[in-house]
């Protein structure tokens, strides 16, 4: 049973090399979606998780009700702007 279904805002090197593998190793966690304006950067994540959803905008990922955890590897000054204002666990 999956508890946390992760989405990532931005195709950062850290998310690719460290976060995604950590999610895959964690019990009751799954990496489900990434949002990036760069299709090339997002495609690299398909090699780690072939069934992820790729969104072209952060808004699309945040609107996906199947996602209940979001990692924001954006510059610190952007975190407040993109952090969900409320979190609901289904």
C-alpha positions as CSV (number, residue, x, y, z in Angstrom):
1,X,0.0,0.0,0.0
2,X,1.4,3.4,-1.0
3,X,1.0,6.2,1.5
4,X,3.1,9.0,0.0
5,X,2.8,9.7,-3.7
6,X,5.5,12.2,-4.5
7,X,5.7,15.0,-7.1
8,X,8.7,17.1,-7.8
9,X,8.7,20.7,-8.9
10,X,11.7,21.1,-11.3
11,X,14.1,18.6,-12.7
12,X,17.1,19.4,-10.5
13,X,20.2,17.3,-10.4
14,X,19.7,16.7,-6.7
15,X,16.2,15.3,-7.3
16,X,17.5,13.1,-10.1
17,X,20.6,11.8,-8.3
18,X,19.5,11.7,-4.6
19,X,15.8,12.3,-4.0
20,X,14.3,9.9,-6.5
21,X,16.4,7.0,-5.5
22,X,15.6,7.7,-1.8
23,X,11.9,7.7,-2.5
24,X,12.2,4.5,-4.4
25,X,14.0,2.9,-1.4
26,X,11.5,4.2,1.2
27,X,8.7,2.0,2.3
28,X,5.2,3.2,1.4
29,X,6.5,5.9,-0.9
30,X,6.4,6.3,-4.7
31,X,7.6,8.8,-7.2
32,X,4.7,9.7,-9.4
33,X,5.2,13.0,-11.1
34,X,7.6,15.7,-12.1
35,X,7.0,19.2,-13.4
36,X,9.5,20.9,-15.7
37,X,9.6,23.3,-18.6
38,X,12.5,21.3,-20.0
39,X,11.3,18.0,-21.6
40,X,14.9,16.9,-21.9
41,X,15.6,17.3,-18.2
42,X,12.3,15.6,-17.2
43,X,13.0,12.7,-19.6
44,X,16.1,11.7,-17.5
45,X,13.7,10.8,-14.7
46,X,11.9,8.3,-16.9
47,X,15.0,6.1,-16.8
48,X,14.6,5.9,-13.0
49,X,10.8,5.7,-12.9
50,X,9.3,4.9,-16.3
51,X,5.7,5.4,-15.3
52,X,5.9,8.9,-13.8
53,X,3.7,11.6,-15.1
54,X,5.5,14.6,-16.7
55,X,3.9,18.0,-16.4
56,X,4.9,21.1,-18.3
57,X,4.0,23.4,-15.4
58,X,4.2,23.4,-11.7
59,X,0.5,24.3,-11.5
60,X,-0.5,21.1,-13.3
61,X,1.4,19.0,-10.9
62,X,0.0,20.8,-7.8
63,X,-3.5,20.3,-9.1
64,X,-3.1,16.5,-9.4
65,X,-5.1,15.1,-6.5
66,X,-3.2,11.8,-6.7
67,X,0.0,13.6,-5.4
68,X,0.1,14.1,-1.7
69,X,3.7,15.0,-1.1
70,X,5.7,17.6,-3.0
71,X,9.5,18.2,-3.1
72,X,10.5,21.7,-4.2
73,X,14.1,21.8,-5.4
74,X,13.8,25.4,-6.5
75,X,15.9,28.3,-5.2
76,X,15.0,29.0,-1.6
77,X,13.4,32.4,-2.6
78,X,10.8,30.5,-4.6
79,X,9.7,28.0,-2.0
80,X,6.9,30.0,-0.4
81,X,5.5,30.9,-3.8
82,X,5.2,27.2,-4.8
83,X,4.5,25.5,-1.5
84,X,0.9,24.2,-1.3
85,X,-1.1,26.1,1.2
86,X,-2.9,23.1,2.5
87,X,-2.1,19.4,2.4
88,X,-4.8,16.7,2.5
89,X,-4.0,13.0,2.9
90,X,-6.4,10.8,1.1
